[in-house]
Amino acid sequence: MANGRDERPIISIRGLVNRFGSQVVHDGLDLDIRRGEVLGVVGGSGSGKSVLLRTILGLHRPTAGRILIEGRDRDEMEREEWLRLQRRWGVLFQNSALFSSLDVLDNIAFPLAEFTDLGTEERLEVARLKMHLVGLPPVAAHRYPAALSGGMKKRAALARALALDPPILFLDEPTSGLDPISARAFDRLIRYLQRQLGLTVVMVTHDLDSLYGICDRIAVLVDRHIVVDRLQGLLANPHPWIQEYFRQSPRLGNEGEPPV
């Protein structure tokens, strides 16, 4: 612990192997997710970004390796303890995954109905607070997902992910399908919430502007392993895929450096 801040990783992955038949996606992957950071995860097609996210969330069982949550081995947890832990994680899926038969307010309140003892009015009041937190107008409360714009769907799904006040937020391609202005507004919202709520954010994304704009560190999946660094370190990394990917950004200046 330095300067009163807990420096221990909130999640540690050691020796992760994911194999599907003869295809090895991850081969001895190590990753530490630091408390209070925004970690971007990027990689080429087939590099296993979604597999990694699903493995951390417990939706996929790895071939080998250990996952430690706040220092505790996940495989040694009792089932009920692991389920309680999962309920405290917020997840925003790529397609938002809102329930089409529920309006926005009931979508956001759904986790509260499933996992708390709050009464109906209390649940709806919390849901309204979460709507306000993510910038949704009150008029959106009783709209159904089909009537929402892409940006509003993302915000409604984010509000639902925050319903149980999670310490960790997992985002799968959060700006996909959004126009550039809406995407940058969503990035700013994520960074604002991360700072205000003290969240740890793990974000799988292809969006270079998101990686440049709000990520403290970036994890790059290459060659069945992972390279984690800040942006400047990745720009200096000689790996061909890393060079090609990160230096395609129009945000880089003539010298291939981010603008000051």
C-alpha positions as CSV (number, residue, x, y, z in Angstrom):
1,M,0.0,0.0,0.0
2,A,1.5,3.3,-1.1
3,N,0.3,6.8,0.1
4,G,-2.7,5.1,1.7
5,R,-3.9,3.6,-1.6
6,D,-4.4,-0.1,-2.0
7,E,-2.1,-1.1,-4.9
8,R,-3.1,-4.7,-5.0
9,P,-4.9,-5.8,-8.2
10,I,-8.6,-6.3,-7.9
11,I,-8.4,-9.2,-10.4
12,S,-5.3,-11.3,-11.2
13,I,-5.1,-13.8,-14.0
14,R,-2.2,-16.3,-14.1
15,G,-1.3,-18.9,-16.7
16,L,-4.7,-18.6,-18.5
17,V,-5.2,-21.2,-21.3
18,N,-8.3,-21.3,-23.5
19,R,-8.4,-24.0,-26.1
20,F,-11.2,-25.0,-28.4
21,G,-10.3,-28.3,-30.0
22,S,-6.9,-27.8,-31.7
23,Q,-7.2,-24.0,-31.6
24,V,-5.4,-22.3,-28.8
25,V,-6.7,-18.8,-28.2
26,H,-4.8,-18.0,-25.0
27,D,-1.6,-19.7,-24.0
28,G,-0.3,-18.9,-20.5
29,L,-1.8,-15.4,-20.4
30,D,-1.1,-13.2,-17.3
31,L,-3.0,-10.0,-16.5
32,D,-3.5,-7.8,-13.4
33,I,-6.5,-5.4,-13.3
34,R,-5.7,-2.6,-11.0
35,R,-8.3,-1.1,-8.7
36,G,-9.7,2.2,-9.9
37,E,-8.3,2.1,-13.4
38,V,-9.9,2.1,-16.9
39,L,-8.3,-0.8,-18.7
40,G,-8.9,-1.1,-22.5
41,V,-8.7,-4.5,-24.1
42,V,-8.0,-4.7,-27.8
43,G,-6.8,-7.3,-30.3
44,G,-7.3,-8.6,-33.8
45,S,-10.1,-10.8,-35.0
46,G,-9.8,-14.2,-33.3
47,S,-7.5,-13.0,-30.6
48,G,-10.0,-13.9,-27.9
49,K,-11.2,-10.6,-26.5
50,S,-14.7,-11.8,-25.9
51,V,-13.4,-15.1,-24.6
52,L,-11.2,-13.3,-22.1
53,L,-14.1,-11.2,-20.9
54,R,-16.4,-14.3,-20.6
55,T,-13.8,-16.2,-18.7
56,I,-13.4,-13.4,-16.2
57,L,-17.1,-13.2,-15.8
58,G,-17.4,-16.9,-15.2
59,L,-19.4,-17.5,-18.4
60,H,-16.7,-19.7,-19.8
61,R,-14.5,-22.2,-18.0
62,P,-10.8,-22.0,-19.1
63,T,-8.7,-25.0,-20.0
64,A,-6.1,-24.0,-17.4
65,G,-5.0,-21.1,-15.3
66,R,-6.0,-19.3,-12.1
67,I,-8.2,-16.2,-11.6
68,L,-7.8,-14.4,-8.3
69,I,-10.5,-11.9,-7.1
70,E,-9.1,-9.6,-4.5
71,G,-6.4,-12.2,-3.7
72,R,-8.8,-15.2,-3.5
73,D,-8.7,-18.0,-6.0
74,R,-12.1,-18.2,-7.8
75,D,-11.9,-22.0,-8.0
76,E,-11.7,-22.2,-4.2
77,M,-14.8,-20.1,-3.6
78,E,-18.0,-21.7,-2.5
79,R,-20.7,-21.5,-5.1
80,E,-22.8,-19.0,-3.1
81,E,-19.8,-16.8,-2.5
82,W,-19.0,-16.7,-6.2
83,L,-22.6,-15.9,-7.1
84,R,-22.7,-13.1,-4.6
85,L,-19.5,-11.7,-6.1
86,Q,-20.9,-11.9,-9.7
87,R,-24.0,-10.0,-8.6
88,R,-21.8,-7.1,-7.6
89,W,-20.3,-6.7,-11.1
90,G,-21.8,-4.5,-13.6
91,V,-21.9,-5.6,-17.3
92,L,-22.8,-3.8,-20.4
93,F,-23.1,-6.1,-23.3
94,Q,-22.4,-5.1,-26.9
95,N,-26.0,-5.2,-28.0
96,S,-27.2,-3.5,-24.8
97,A,-29.3,-6.7,-24.0
98,L,-32.3,-4.7,-22.8
99,F,-35.6,-6.7,-22.2
100,S,-37.8,-5.6,-25.1
101,S,-41.0,-6.3,-23.1
102,L,-40.0,-3.9,-20.3
103,D,-39.8,-0.1,-20.4
104,V,-36.5,1.7,-19.5
105,L,-37.4,2.1,-15.8
106,D,-38.3,-1.6,-15.3
107,N,-35.2,-2.6,-17.2
108,I,-33.0,-0.7,-14.9
109,A,-34.9,-1.9,-11.8
110,F,-34.7,-5.5,-12.9
111,P,-31.5,-6.4,-11.0
112,L,-32.9,-4.8,-7.9
113,A,-36.0,-7.0,-8.1
114,E,-33.8,-10.1,-8.6
115,F,-31.1,-9.5,-6.0
116,T,-32.4,-7.1,-3.3
117,D,-35.3,-7.0,-0.8
118,L,-36.4,-3.5,-1.8
119,G,-40.0,-2.8,-2.4
120,T,-41.5,-1.8,-5.7
121,E,-41.4,2.0,-5.1
122,E,-37.9,1.9,-3.7
123,R,-36.7,0.0,-6.7
124,L,-38.2,2.4,-9.1
125,E,-36.8,5.4,-7.1
126,V,-33.3,3.9,-7.4
127,A,-33.9,3.3,-11.1
128,R,-34.8,6.9,-11.5
129,L,-31.6,8.0,-9.8
130,K,-29.6,5.7,-12.1
131,M,-31.3,7.2,-15.1
132,H,-30.3,10.7,-13.9
133,L,-26.8,9.5,-13.3
134,V,-26.3,8.4,-16.9
135,G,-28.0,11.4,-18.4
136,L,-31.3,9.9,-19.5
137,P,-34.2,12.4,-19.4
138,P,-37.2,11.5,-17.2
139,V,-39.4,11.2,-20.4
140,A,-37.4,8.1,-21.3
141,A,-38.6,6.2,-18.2
142,H,-41.7,4.6,-19.9
143,R,-40.3,4.1,-23.4
144,Y,-39.5,0.7,-24.6
145,P,-36.2,-0.3,-26.1
146,A,-37.5,-0.3,-29.7
147,A,-38.4,3.4,-29.3
148,L,-34.9,4.4,-28.2
149,S,-32.0,5.7,-30.2
150,G,-28.7,3.8,-30.1
151,G,-27.2,6.2,-27.6
152,M,-30.2,6.0,-25.3
153,K,-30.1,2.2,-25.4
154,K,-26.5,2.3,-24.3
155,R,-27.3,4.7,-21.5
156,A,-30.2,2.6,-20.3
157,A,-28.1,-0.5,-20.3
158,L,-25.3,1.3,-18.4
159,A,-27.9,2.5,-15.8
160,R,-29.0,-1.1,-15.4
161,A,-25.3,-2.2,-15.0
162,L,-24.9,0.3,-12.2
163,A,-28.2,-0.6,-10.4
164,L,-26.5,-2.6,-7.7
165,D,-23.6,-0.1,-7.2
166,P,-20.9,-2.4,-8.5
167,P,-17.2,-1.8,-7.8
168,I,-16.3,-3.2,-11.2
169,L,-17.8,-2.4,-14.6
170,F,-17.3,-4.6,-17.6
171,L,-18.0,-3.0,-21.0
172,D,-18.2,-5.0,-24.3
173,E,-17.7,-2.6,-27.3
174,P,-19.6,0.2,-25.5
175,T,-19.4,2.7,-28.4
176,S,-20.2,0.2,-31.3
177,G,-23.0,1.4,-33.5
178,L,-22.8,5.0,-32.2
179,D,-22.0,8.0,-34.4
180,P,-18.7,9.8,-33.5
181,I,-20.4,12.5,-31.5
182,S,-22.5,10.1,-29.4
183,A,-19.5,7.8,-29.0
184,R,-17.3,10.6,-27.6
185,A,-20.2,11.7,-25.3
186,F,-20.4,8.1,-24.0
187,D,-16.7,8.0,-23.4
188,R,-16.9,11.1,-21.3
189,L,-19.8,9.6,-19.3
190,I,-17.8,6.5,-18.6
191,R,-14.8,8.5,-17.4
192,Y,-17.0,10.8,-15.3
193,L,-18.7,7.8,-13.6
194,Q,-15.4,6.0,-13.1
195,R,-14.0,9.0,-11.2
196,Q,-17.1,9.9,-9.3
197,L,-18.0,6.4,-8.2
198,G,-14.4,5.0,-7.8
199,L,-15.1,2.3,-10.4
200,T,-12.7,-0.2,-11.9
201,V,-13.6,-0.4,-15.6
202,V,-12.6,-3.1,-18.0
203,M,-13.5,-2.2,-21.6
204,V,-13.3,-4.4,-24.7
205,T,-13.2,-2.0,-27.7
206,H,-12.1,-1.5,-31.2
207,D,-12.6,2.3,-30.9
208,L,-9.2,4.0,-31.1
209,D,-10.6,7.3,-29.8
210,S,-11.9,5.5,-26.6
211,L,-8.4,3.9,-26.1
212,Y,-6.7,7.2,-26.6
213,G,-9.2,9.3,-24.7
214,I,-10.2,7.5,-21.4
215,C,-8.0,4.4,-20.8
216,D,-5.3,4.5,-18.2
217,R,-3.7,1.3,-19.6
218,I,-4.4,-0.8,-22.7
219,A,-4.1,-4.6,-22.8
220,V,-3.3,-5.9,-26.3
221,L,-4.0,-9.5,-27.2
222,V,-1.3,-10.7,-29.6
223,D,0.2,-14.1,-30.3
224,R,-2.1,-15.8,-27.7
225,H,-0.6,-13.7,-24.9
226,I,-1.2,-10.1,-23.7
227,V,0.9,-6.9,-23.7
228,V,-0.2,-4.3,-21.2
229,D,1.1,-0.8,-21.1
230,R,0.2,2.9,-21.2
231,L,-0.3,4.4,-24.7
232,Q,3.2,5.8,-24.9
233,G,4.7,2.4,-24.1
234,L,2.6,0.7,-26.8
235,L,3.6,3.3,-29.4
236,A,7.2,2.3,-28.7
237,N,6.5,-1.4,-28.8
238,P,8.1,-2.9,-31.9
239,H,5.5,-5.7,-32.4
240,P,4.2,-5.3,-36.0
241,W,0.5,-5.6,-35.1
242,I,0.7,-3.1,-32.3
243,Q,2.6,-0.7,-34.5
244,E,0.1,-1.0,-37.3
245,Y,-3.0,-0.8,-35.1
246,F,-2.1,2.2,-32.9
247,R,-0.3,4.3,-35.5
248,Q,-3.4,4.4,-37.8
249,S,-5.1,6.9,-35.6
250,P,-5.6,10.4,-37.0
251,R,-5.1,11.7,-33.5
252,L,-1.4,11.1,-33.9
253,G,0.8,14.0,-35.0
254,N,3.4,14.1,-37.8
255,E,5.9,12.5,-35.5
256,G,3.6,9.6,-34.6
257,E,3.0,11.0,-31.1
258,P,-0.3,11.8,-29.4
259,P,-1.1,15.5,-29.4
260,V,-0.3,17.4,-26.2
